Amino acid sequence: MSEIRYTKEHEWVKVDGDTATVGISAYAQEQLGDVVFVELPEVGKQVEKGKEMAVVESVKAASEVYAPISGEVTEVNAALTDAPATVNEDAMGKGWFAKLKLANKADLDGLMDEAAYKKYVDGLH
Amino acid sequence: MESGPLKRTPLYDLHVELGAKMVPFAGYDMPVQYPAGILAEHQHTRAAAGLFDVSHMGQFRITGAGYDGAAASVEKLCPNDFRSLKDGQQRYGFFTNDRGGILDDLMVTREGDSLRMVVNAACKDADLAHLQSHGVKVEARPDFALLALQGPKAGAVMARLAPDSARMTFMTGATLTVAGIQCYATRSGYTGEDGFEISVPNAQAVEFTRRLLKEPEVKPIGLGARDSLRLEAGLCLYGSDITERTTPVEAALSWAIAERRRQEGGYPGDAVLKKQWAEGVSRKRVGILPEGKAPARAHTEIADDSGREIGEVTSGGFGPSLGKPIAMGYVATGSAALGTSVNLVVRGKALAGKVAKMPFAPHRYHRN
């Protein structure tokens, strides 16, 4: 089971066992434009659902990335430090931000599935 | 800020057709970027030629009793020397207030007995009222669009479409016929590159722009890249780097005030600036290079090594030509020397940086 879920703030989370991989959506990267800097959380940090987890900066501005679920950061995508443009090139894949240890499965409730997120994004135009 | 519907330049429909992302800027709906994106647009301008719609800016024509009368009337409001301009010569300047603060920065070009003035979009209504209330004979020209063609290939493109442009050097203006359209161009810009700013009648603006975009070197560039280009060039953004609360001396713009004006005065705030030249200022505008990869944006606190606040970033971001963050801001004069170590407080963390020489990207003007 590794269905992708989305937040209204355009983060995605993909759960595999108790590991949740988190990134920003293809729509988010497109809205941001060229990503030039990513600030990742420290491994071991406890992040809280809905609270700031990382920062992504485009040429124009800095944006916060919120944790879609609560949990401990088990791994970060250090490759983004030297190649932030990976977020633009492959937001849903190689451009992932961090892996979290899923503490409470109920955190996933209320997040959107692919179809619901697509509908949500279409409604933003 | 003004509210109400956003204004559009004559090129609005063309921007949309070109796939631009439109954003509100100074009361106008303007292209922040095209599908290529800010980085690619920035790099294209540094490598070839970028075309910018800057029609939102204010274009004025000022007259008087001969050229000297016209220039003298403007000098009452600006500390710059416009009376000595030769026909076709252009100069940078600014309006000051009684405290020596900057009300707007501007470009003036002498055209025969009159002056052409280009001012910032956000200030243009106030500037016009300011000039009129001081008896300056000024006429706004909203019937003209303004385009900037910038980059190392701009000269070749213009020479192809308007052979007379090849004789123009940096900071001069001339009437040109570009692909059959009469316009007034100056060889100047806001990117640090060679280039032109071209005033075209609104009715011909679309045809003119389409013609330029047909040239293989030319691509449309949005306001996003305009900002990163000017920051690399060390050029001030009015409202951020210079405001009513910063004087030209603090802003390191004293170079734009000629000796005659320093001696004679006769402009708003002259006593304040004279005192600042004599006694020094407590803060100065400087360039700053963050040492890491995190950009330090406008309003980032600048601290010294002991953590004491010494200033603030006024413009900051990523410099695509350098591949790293760049910034400018004000620091206490004691910390303004090149190479001084500073701390940039980004999201609560002190990041190391150094006071650095500007421009960050070398100016490549066509001086002769």
Contacts between the chains, C-beta under 8 A, distances in Angstrom:
chain1	res1	chain2	res2	distance
A	33	B	33	6.4
A	33	B	37	5.5
A	33	B	38	5.6
A	33	B	39	8.0
A	33	B	224	7.3
A	34	B	37	5.2
A	34	B	38	5.7
A	34	B	39	4.1
A	34	B	40	7.9
A	36	B	39	7.7
A	36	B	295	7.0
A	36	B	318	4.0
A	37	B	293	5.5
A	37	B	294	5.6
A	37	B	295	5.9
A	37	B	318	7.0
A	37	B	325	7.5
A	39	B	294	6.5
A	39	B	347	7.5
A	55	B	347	6.8
A	57	B	294	7.5
A	57	B	295	5.6
A	57	B	318	7.4
A	58	B	38	7.6
A	59	B	38	4.4
A	59	B	39	6.2
A	59	B	42	7.6
A	59	B	224	6.2
A	59	B	225	8.0
A	59	B	228	5.8
A	59	B	317	6.2
A	59	B	318	5.3
A	59	B	320	7.1
A	60	B	32	7.4
A	60	B	38	6.8
A	60	B	224	5.7
A	60	B	317	7.5
A	61	B	297	7.4
A	62	B	295	7.2
A	62	B	297	6.3
A	81	B	293	7.0
